[in-house]
Amino acid sequence: MVTHLTNNKLNQLLLDLGFRPGEAIERNRRAWRHPESGCELCLRVNKLEEPPQSADLVGIRAQLALHGHLDEESFDYFASEGRLPVPSSD
């Protein structure tokens, strides 16, 4: 699968959704927290222009949907295109 998603774009999505990066919780992981919902994510700290790890995407997708931040279909589009889908004007 060709992806246009980078760690930098994933970090920006989380910031746009209201998440804030926290402290490093392991040598190469960082906690991201959403203050209003209490949702917490743990991501590898990777090079910004590289694609995220598949395991991280699976966990992020599930948690964002579970906490109502972003539905799975929109996240899948974001993961493949590197941007969110444009809402239809129907």
ZILINSUL-V73736 format. One record per helix or strand. SS is the DSSP state (H for helix, E for strand). FROM is the first residue (numbers start at 1). TO is the last residue. Records with the same first field share a line. If there is no record, write none. Layout:
SS=FROM-TO  FROM-TO
This chain:
H=7-16  54-66  72-81
E=19-26  29-34  40-44
